[in-house]
Amino acid sequence: MLVVLGYVVVVVAVLGGYAMTGGHMGALYQPAEFVIIGGAAFGAFIATNTTKAIKATARALPGLFKGSKYKKELYLDVMSLLYVLLSKARREGILFLEKEIADPASSSVFSQYPRILSDPVVMEFLTDYLRMMVNGNMNAFEIEALMDHEIETFRHEAEIPAHALSRVGDALPAFGIVAAVMGVVHALASADLPPAELGALIAHAMVGTFLGILLAYGFISPLAARIELQVSENVKVYECIKVVLLASLNGYAPLVAVEFGRKVLYSTVRPSFLELDDHVREVKSLN
């Protein structure tokens, strides 16, 4: 929703300011300029990126118009789930985890957290490292290094659409100049026209430069920046899981381990100590 609001503000500010100077809106309507700039930008986007990057960008765009799903409620679920798993593993033995992660969908613990079960990437990350803890063949330092590599890979892959759009945004002003130059060539080729008509052709040509810059900095580049912000927010859930599991591997009690996880969250989604404590107490009473 904020993307749409931002676009409306851009359009109203630019066109409103233009109208205030006495500009004629009809002069800005140049379909040929849109075809040149938009077509060239889209062609460059296809030529620059792989099929994987193009598909990733297409999947990422709809998500830009929605809010992040990683909110305080989900993080409370993540930390309470980890608390239950680690507490029961302490009481019933590490093999309890092996039974739970073998089939999470039918697990009595995981089934209480449908929001987490519905996210296959988070579930895969969590169950993979719980499985490594069960096997006991890796120490905490090795698991931490592996987690860091996986999180970095996830970040790099999730930012591919941002880099793809950013390159398009960087190229749009140049394509605007291309459209303007072609318009000027057309105007110069029509030098025998009356001055008023010749001036109109030159004005129409200049619209290309205007459109290229506006599309770049008012529409495309903000999308790339928003994807990067969303990726940073999404990565936090993996960092939270990582910190909690490593704290447990280093011997901390489950209640302390989830507090470690709480500390790595952004302030906008981080529950307070009392909120987490109350949530954990409620979970303890149910288990």
Secondary structure, DSSP 8 states (H G I E B T S, - for coil): -HHHHHHHHHHHHHHHHHHHTT--GGGG--HHHHHHHHHHHHHHHHHHS-HHHHHHHHHHHHHTTS--S--HHHHHHHHHHHHHHHHHHHHH-THHHHHHHHSGGG-TTGGG-HHHHT-HHHHHHHHHHHHHHHHT-S-HHHHHHHHHHHHHHHHHHHTHHHHHHHHHHHHHHHHHHHHHHHHHHHHHHTTTS-HHHHHHHHHHHHHHHHHHHHHIIIIIHHHHHHHHHHHHHHHHHHHHHHHHHHHHHTT--HHHHHHHHHHTS-TTT---HHHHHHHHHHHHHH-
